[in-house]
Amino acid sequence: MTQSKLVVEAHGNTNIGRVRSTNQDSFLVDHDLNLYIVADGMGGHAGGEIASRLAIDEIANFVRTNAAVFKNPDTEHPDGRISTIMADAVNHASTKIYERALEEPGLKGMGTTATVVKFVDGYAYCAHVGDSRCYLVRAGFIYQLTNDHSLVSEQVRAGILTKEEAEQHHLRNVITRSVGYQEEEDVDTTSLLLETGDIMMLCSDGLHGKVLDRELSQLLKELDTKSVERLIALANDRGGDDNITVVVMKTKVSDKSSR
């Protein structure tokens, strides 16, 4: 007999941009774990690079160590236990980054964003801290699945600023939550039942700060996983004043014969 299931194609890349001297972004595309991450580090000297890399490594290690939770055949989705594990993975990374900063005073205050997606049995489970983003493009429409943990975004949600005012605000890059600044952080989680042809994108603010949502939607619809380099080039064409990181994932049906 033939059994159909959703599988994910994905591609990611990162770019230093045109202004920064170092790239403090990191990303992960791991098809074995069905795990995809974007992390945008912050901190003086090498702090941001170290924080984002540690976040990627420690989140992946935590997910790998807890593989049994994701492979339980009796799971009914959406499963709150999986969302909890995803949040725990981010906080595990936060503790490791915080401890590293205590060991090396020159790294004090370093931290990173972390936007994480893991695919389990046709569902996408997302965990998120900071102002990197997760988008969904479905049936021609684009949706931002994560809320920015930034000063201006919180003021927009409170009705103090308009979205247009926030885009030009001099404090738009000030974030209110980060992974590693303290041992634990408040992690947003969400889950989503996937459909064939769904496109998801993770990106740092070096992209979404330069490219409008309607432009993101158009390029993702036209090029899906092949849009990564075009999106990075577009952000660079518009100044490239920050590191730029993009991971694009697309769902499709895979037919596997089984007896």
N, C-alpha and C positions, 0 to 999 in steps of 0.2 A: 504494500500500500504506500501512498505518498502522503507525507506529512508536511504541511506548510507552517512556517513560523517567520516572525519578523527578525531580520538581522540588520546590523548597522554598518554602513560605510563611513569612514571618517578620515579627515586630513587636518593637520594643524601646522602652524609655523609662528615664529616670533621674529621681530625685527627691531633693531636698536633705535630706528627713527633717524631724524636728521639733526637733532640738537644734542641729545644726551651722549655722554662719553661712555656709559656702561648700559647694559641691558639688565634691568632688575626684574623682568618678567620671566616666568617659567610656565611650561605647559606639559600635559601628559596626554598621549593617545595610546591606550593599552587595550587592544582588542581581546586579549586573553582574559582580562578582568572585566571587560566591558565598562571601563572606567575612563573618564575624560575630565581634565582639570585645566583651569587657567588661574594663575596666581600672579599678582602684581605687587612686588615687594617695595618696601620703603625703609629708609634708614640711612644714616651717613656712611660714607666710605663703601665697604662691601656689604653692609648690613642688609640692604634690600635684596641683593642677589642671594645671599645666604638664606634669608627668611623664606623667599619664594621657593627655592630649591628644597629646603627642608620640608616645607608644607607639602610639596608634590610627593617626596619620598615617603614621608611619615603617613600621609593619608593612604597612599597605595599599600604600604606595609600593613596598616591597620585593616584595610579592606581584605587583603590577602589572608591575614591571620583569622579573620572572622568569616571566611568563605562559607562555612556551614550554614550561616544565617540566610545567605542568598540562594542556597541550593536546596532548601527544604521543599520537598515535593508537595507538602500539605499546605503551603502558604496560600492564603487568599489575599489577593491584591485589591486595593492598596494596603500594605502592611505597615502599621506603625512601628513595628520592631525594626524594620529596615530603615525607616526614616531616623529612628533613634541611633542606630549604628552609624549612619552617615554623619549625623551631628557629632557623635562621639569620635569619629575619625578626624573631623576638623579640630575638635578640642584636644585630641591626642597630639596633633601637630602643634597646636598652640602651646601646650605644655613644653614640648621639646624645644620650640623656638625660644620660649621664655627662659628655660633653663640654660640654653646655649648663651643667651645674652648675659645671664648672671655669671657664667664662667669666663666670659670675655667682655670686660667693661667697655671696650671700644664699640661693642655692638648694642649697647644699652638703647632701648627704645625701638629696636627694629621690629618690623611686623610685615604682614602681607594680607592682601585680599585672598579669598579662595572661593571659586565657583566650581562646583563639582557635580557631575552627572554620572550615575551608574544605571545601566540598563539591566532589568531583571524581568524575565518572562513577559516581555511586551510592555513593560512599564518603564518610565524614566523616573528615577528618584534623584532629587536635586538637594544639595546643601550649599549654603551661601553665606559669606561674610564679606562686607566691603562694597566697592563700587564697580567691580567687574560685573559682567551681566550674562544672563542666559536668555536667549530669544528662541521662540518657536515660530516657524512659518508653516502654516497649514491652510490649504484651499485658497491660496492667494493672499492671505492676511498674515500680518506679523504681530506677535504678542511678546511683550517683555515679561518674562516669568519671574524675575527677581526684582526686588526693590533695592535701590542704591542706599547704602548706609553712609550717607554724606550729609553734611550740614545743610546744604541748599535743598537737597531732595526732601529732607524732613520738613523744611520750611514750605516747600511746594505742597506736600501732603497736608500740612496744617493750614494751607490757604494764605500764608504770609507772602510767598512769592509766586509769580506765574512761572510756567515752564520756560517761557521765552526769557524771562528775567534771570532764571537760574542758569541758563546756558551761557550767559554773559557775566555772571557774578564772579567777583575776584576771589571768592572763597569756594568756588565750585569743586576744587580738588581736595578739600578738607573732609576726611572720612571720620565717621563716628564709631565704627567698629573695625577691628583688625585682628587677624590671627597672630598671636605671639606677643602682643603688647602686654597681655596679662595671661595667666595660666589657662583661664577659660573665658569663652565669649558666648554671647547669645547668638546661636546659629539658626538661621531661617531654613526650613525644610519644606519641600512640596513634592507631590508625585503626580504623574500624568500617564493616562492610558494612551499608548501610541497608535497611530494609524499609518498605513502604508503611504509612503511619500512625504511623511513629516520631515522637516529640516529643522535641526536645532543648532544654535551657534553659541559658543562661549567666547567672550572677548574682554580684553582690558579696556580701560578708558581711553587709551591711545587710539583706539578705533572708534568707539561710540561717541567720543568727544569731537570727532571730525566728520563723521558720516551720518547723515540723517536716517531715521528708521525706514522711510520709504525707499531710500537708495539701497539700504541693506536688503530690504525685501526683494527689490528688483533683481539685484545681483545674485542673491541666494536662489531665487526661483529660476533664473537663467542658467546658472553654473553649478549649483549645489556645492558639493565638496571641492570642486575645481575653482571656487570663488575666492579661496584664501589669499592667493598671491595678488589677485586684482584688488581685493579689499585693502590689503596692506599698502599696495602702491597708491591707492586713492588717498589714504590717510597721509602718506608721505607727500603726495602732491599738494596737500592742503597745509603743509608746514611740518608735519612729522615731529612735533615738539615734545613727544613722549614716546616711550617704547610701545610697540604695537604687537599684540598677540591675538590670534584667532584660531579657534577649533570649530570645524563644521562637521556635523553628523547628519546622515540621511538614512531613513528606514526603508527597507525594501523586503519583499517576500522572497524567502529561499525555500525551494522545494527539495526536500531530502527524502529519498526512498528508504523505507524501513520495512522489515518483515515481521 
